[in-house]
Amino acid sequence: MERVELSRDCEAVQVPSGDLVRLAKGTEVTITQALGGTFTVQVPAYGGLFRIAGKDADALGKDPAEFPAAQAAGGDLEAMVWEQLKTCYDPEIPVNIVDLGLVYAMSVTPRTEGGAVVDVKMTLTAQGCGMGASIAFDAKQKIMGLPGVAEANVDLVWDPPWNPQMISPEGRERLGLD
């Protein structure tokens, strides 16, 4: 946990409602989580938790996020997509969406005109989660940033319903469940 003062106005997404808010320059925030290139901050003046995107890291005095997933996957587009999905987090849970078991399916389909279409089916830990659209948008933006991706579709699905047994061994360890 680190307390900082915003060096400029920046957009943030309220947790868990998903509402977009502009936080004012000079606002004191406490960084509670910095995972996957985004920051979860507690903002008493605005009454709760907010997610700040990596592109606005400078407002927190941090370097803008860089995502090394493409290099780590060695050029294999399917592997690169999985690595990017592992940089997506629910702002309230310190485990990525893949290890939480939220990603049900992912496919890469080459297009005849070049590039590929990536389709992802994912769910949330609860249907009422207000951050669902934000998490799906984060995943789509990260996938679209990969070389060779012409289109990305991230669909929220509810069947089968998510349950804690879907969490990977790595996620269970991170959460202290084992």
Order of alpha helices (4+ residues) and beta strands (2+ residues): beta-beta-beta-beta-beta-beta-alpha-alpha-beta-beta-alpha-beta-alpha
